[in-house]
Amino acid sequence: MRFNLPLVSSRAAFSSIATYRPHVLFLLGLIGTVGFASTGCDLPGNPVVPAVTPLAMPLATPSSVSDLTLSSNGAMVRENIRGTGVYSSSSILRPPGILWKFLVDKQQISSTVYGRVGSTPAISDAIVYIGGDEWLYAVDAITSKQIWTFDTPGGAVNSAAVAGGIVYFSSGDQTLYAADARTGAERWRFTIEDPNLPWSAFTNPVVAAGVVYVGSERDSLFALDAITGHILWRTQVTGSIARTPAIADGMVFVGTQLHPGVDQTFFYGVDALTGRIKWRMLLEERLASSPAVVAGTVYFAGSAAGLYAVDAQTGSIKWRFSKSGSLIVTAPAVAYDTVYITLDYSLYAIDTATGQERWRFEQERGALVSPSIAGDIVYFPVLGKWSTSGAQQPGTLYAVGAHSGKPVWSLAISGSIDNTVAIVDDVVYMKGDDGYLYALR
């Protein structure tokens, strides 16, 4: 049976979701996604409102998961639901030493590279959660002792998110998992089975107000009840979603990638309560990063045209920053009215109001990992040089002043760093392509 019930204002409902969440989830489980007609035209930078296919959904059971604050203190990728990459730790003013290291990738890809996937550590209640080539590991942040592991048939576990005593993560077997954060016992799993897309996978999950938001390479954005795993809504998009969503001001922001049969890429603003697409913009290039949202503006990178600043409510472009011939493959970090992003061999600081360059930090090797911020310092790793014999030299972790762009310190790392670093309680956590999880202090 399907009920056609009127929806309350999405914005008003979202602002009071902590108070009325059981009623909201009950209604969402009954109603389904609301579709509406497309208007406008798909010109670059001109938002349109495409149709959302209505979907009958299972009834969602009300839960008591508390709202998350904007800062998760390291408990999810890019640190918070807005994807800003800003950690609450203080500045680390001296080069840290290795506190401990823990082997997570045992499968050797080459003479120096281990593992099949980059994973950013998630830290919660003194436990580090990190994906490896076959397992999700829970590691004691103080002693580096393994607490538990979770085996997935698909291997290649992505970055996790922790909320309400549950850890959420996806694997290469087209499945999103929820496990008890203390014991590793499985709570639920959500699987997409599509024989036509055997490679389909989920993005890193983001958790807010008791809802798990996750994109899939099967052209869909999902909102799931964090306790039961039941679908609250599903919105179909054009193209696959391969980058982590961001959530702010009652909306979910996500971009799409090309895949067979789809030759265009889009960026979307979606109502977080209903799954209704509020706007969509056509991109002239491949999406290169997950988004970050601050003060009503969404920041994300394209592979060629550079860094975009887009109005979060309308999808209109405020400004765009690019350098001729530069390649962007990393997500922006945003703090101090500045967007920090790496282009080829440099870290750039861009004014959020004007889109003008404030400073740049140049070095001679590729910076292919997104920057992170803690205190007044921007942390970003760069790749090691390749020797004439084909061996890769150690990579380097740089700490640069967020206001000045001047180097504070640098640290050589055995093996390049293959994903964003996390900074919690003045400890830097990172995963190297030598297969190890490092804790630096």
Secondary structure, 3 states (H helix, E strand, C coil): CCCCCCCCCHHHHHHCHHHHHHHHHHHHHHHCCCCCCCCCCCCECCCECCCCCCCCCCCCCCCCCCCCCCCCCCCCCCCCCCCCCEECCCCCCCCCCEEEEEECCCCECCCCCECCCCCCCEEECCEEEEECCCEEEEEECCCCCEEEEEECCCCCCCCCEEECCEEEEEECCCEEEEEECCCCCEEEEEECCCCCCCCCCECCCEEECCEEEEEECCCEEEEEECCCCCEEEEEECCCECCCCCEEECCEEEEECECECCECCEEEEEEECCCCCEEEEEEECCCECCCCEEECCEEEEEECCCEEEEEECCCCCEEEEECCCCCCCCCCCEEECCEEEEEECCEEEEEECCCCCEEEEEECCCCCCCCCEEECCEEEEEECCCECCCCCECCEEEEEEECCCCCEEEEEEECCCECCCCEEECCEEEEEECCCEEEEEC
